[in-house]
Amino acid sequence: MKLSISLMSTLGALVLAAALPTAVLAQDRASKDDAVSMVAKGIAAIKSKGADAAYVEMTAPNKTFVNKDLYLVVYDMNGNCLAHGQNPKQVGKALIGLKDPDGKEFVRERVELAKSKGKFWQDYKFTDPLTKTVQPKQMYCEKLGETAVCGGIYK
C-alpha cells in the first residue's frame, strides 16, 4: 500500500506532536548551579521581605522563583510545607511522611539532613513539571532558622 506524500507528512507531524510533551531538551533544564542560586535568592527574599511575604511570592502561580523545571519549596523542621513553587495545595500541609515511588520518605530525610548538615543535596524521585512523569531528582537545600529552603533539578 502506497501512502501519499501529503498523508505521510501528516502522519509524521502527528508522531512528532505526540512526542513533544515528553521530549525535554537540555536547555529546558535547570542546572545544579541554578538550584544553588535559586535557593540563595529565596533566602535573600526571606531575610529582606520577611517570611510571610517571601513565601507568597515563592508559591505557585507566581513565577518569581521558577526557572525552567526549577522551583522553590520551603519546609519547617516538622515537615510542614510553607511555600511550594509548583503546587500551592501543598502549602500548610504536614508532608513529613510523604514518600517517593520507591517508598523513600524524602521530606523526613530532608528535615533530618537540614538539622544535621545545614546545606546538602538529596536524591529521590518526583514528578517532573515539564514531562509530567516521575524522574530522578536532586534537591539542594539550606537550613534557614527553623526552615529548609530547597530547589531541585531533574536528572
C-alpha positions as CSV (number, residue, x, y, z in Angstrom):
1,M,0.0,0.0,0.0
2,K,1.4,3.4,-1.0
3,L,0.8,6.4,1.1
4,S,0.6,9.8,-0.5
5,I,3.3,12.3,0.4
6,S,0.6,14.5,2.0
7,L,-0.6,11.7,4.2
8,M,2.9,10.7,5.2
9,S,3.7,14.3,6.1
10,T,0.5,14.5,8.2
11,L,1.4,11.2,10.0
12,G,4.9,12.4,10.6
13,A,3.6,15.7,12.1
14,L,1.2,13.7,14.4
15,V,4.0,11.5,15.6
16,L,6.2,14.5,16.3
17,A,3.5,16.3,18.1
18,A,2.8,13.3,20.3
19,A,6.4,13.1,21.3
20,L,6.9,16.8,22.1
21,P,5.4,16.9,25.6
22,T,7.9,14.3,26.8
23,A,10.8,15.4,24.7
24,V,12.6,17.8,27.0
25,L,15.9,19.3,25.7
26,A,18.9,20.1,27.9
27,Q,18.2,23.9,27.5
28,D,14.8,23.3,29.1
29,R,16.5,22.0,32.3
30,A,17.9,24.0,35.2
31,S,21.4,23.1,36.4
32,K,22.9,22.4,39.8
33,D,24.3,26.0,39.8
34,D,20.8,27.3,39.0
35,A,19.4,25.4,42.0
36,V,22.1,26.8,44.4
37,S,21.5,30.3,43.1
38,M,17.7,30.0,43.3
39,V,17.9,28.8,47.0
40,A,20.2,31.8,47.7
41,K,17.7,34.1,46.1
42,G,14.9,32.6,48.2
43,I,16.9,33.0,51.4
44,A,17.7,36.6,50.5
45,A,14.0,37.3,49.9
46,I,13.0,35.8,53.2
47,K,15.6,37.9,55.0
48,S,14.7,41.1,53.2
49,K,10.9,40.9,52.8
50,G,10.0,38.7,55.8
51,A,9.0,35.0,55.6
52,D,5.3,35.5,55.0
53,A,5.7,37.9,52.0
54,A,8.5,35.8,50.6
55,Y,6.5,32.5,50.9
56,V,3.6,34.1,49.0
57,E,6.0,35.2,46.3
58,M,7.6,31.7,46.1
59,T,4.3,29.8,45.9
60,A,2.6,29.0,42.5
61,P,1.1,30.5,40.4
62,N,3.8,33.2,41.0
63,K,6.8,32.7,38.8
64,T,9.4,34.9,40.5
65,F,11.1,31.8,41.9
66,V,10.8,29.5,38.9
67,N,13.4,28.8,36.3
68,K,12.6,26.1,33.7
69,D,11.9,23.0,35.8
70,L,13.4,24.5,39.0
71,Y,11.2,26.0,41.7
72,L,11.5,26.5,45.4
73,V,9.9,24.6,48.3
74,V,10.2,25.6,52.0
75,Y,9.5,23.3,55.0
76,D,9.6,23.8,58.7
77,M,11.5,21.4,60.9
78,N,8.4,19.3,61.4
79,G,7.9,18.7,57.6
80,N,5.1,21.3,57.2
81,C,5.1,22.9,53.7
82,L,5.4,26.7,54.0
83,A,5.9,27.5,50.3
84,H,5.7,25.5,47.1
85,G,6.5,26.8,43.6
86,Q,4.5,24.1,41.7
87,N,1.7,23.1,43.9
88,P,0.0,25.7,46.2
89,K,-2.2,22.9,47.6
90,Q,0.8,21.5,49.5
91,V,1.2,24.7,51.5
92,G,0.1,24.3,55.1
93,K,0.1,20.5,54.9
94,A,2.2,18.2,57.1
95,L,4.3,16.3,54.5
96,I,6.7,14.6,56.8
97,G,5.5,11.1,55.8
98,L,5.4,11.8,52.0
99,K,7.0,9.0,50.0
100,D,8.5,8.9,46.6
101,P,7.6,5.9,44.3
102,D,10.4,3.8,45.8
103,G,9.0,4.3,49.3
104,K,11.6,6.9,50.4
105,E,10.3,9.4,53.0
106,F,12.0,12.2,51.3
107,V,10.6,15.1,53.4
108,R,11.5,13.3,56.6
109,E,15.0,12.8,55.3
110,R,15.2,16.4,54.1
111,V,14.3,17.7,57.5
112,E,16.8,15.4,59.2
113,L,19.6,16.5,56.8
114,A,18.7,20.1,57.4
115,K,19.1,19.6,61.1
116,S,22.3,17.7,60.9
117,K,24.1,19.3,57.9
118,G,22.6,22.7,57.1
119,K,23.4,22.6,53.4
120,F,23.1,19.4,51.3
121,W,22.0,17.7,48.1
122,Q,19.4,14.9,48.3
123,D,18.4,12.3,45.7
124,Y,14.8,11.0,45.3
125,K,12.1,10.6,42.6
126,F,9.4,13.1,41.9
127,T,7.0,14.2,39.1
128,D,8.8,16.4,36.6
129,P,6.7,19.5,35.8
130,L,7.8,19.5,32.2
131,T,7.2,15.9,31.3
132,K,4.6,15.0,33.9
133,T,6.5,11.8,34.5
134,V,8.3,10.5,37.6
135,Q,12.0,11.3,37.2
136,P,15.1,11.1,39.4
137,K,15.6,14.4,41.1
138,Q,18.3,16.1,43.2
139,M,17.2,18.7,45.7
140,Y,19.6,21.3,47.1
141,C,18.6,22.7,50.5
142,E,19.8,25.2,53.0
143,K,18.7,25.5,56.6
144,L,17.5,29.0,57.5
145,G,16.5,29.3,61.1
146,E,13.9,26.6,61.7
147,T,13.2,26.1,57.9
148,A,14.7,24.3,54.9
149,V,14.7,26.3,51.7
150,C,15.0,23.9,48.7
151,G,15.2,23.9,45.0
152,G,15.6,20.8,42.8
153,I,16.7,19.7,39.4
154,Y,15.8,16.7,37.4
155,K,18.5,14.3,36.1
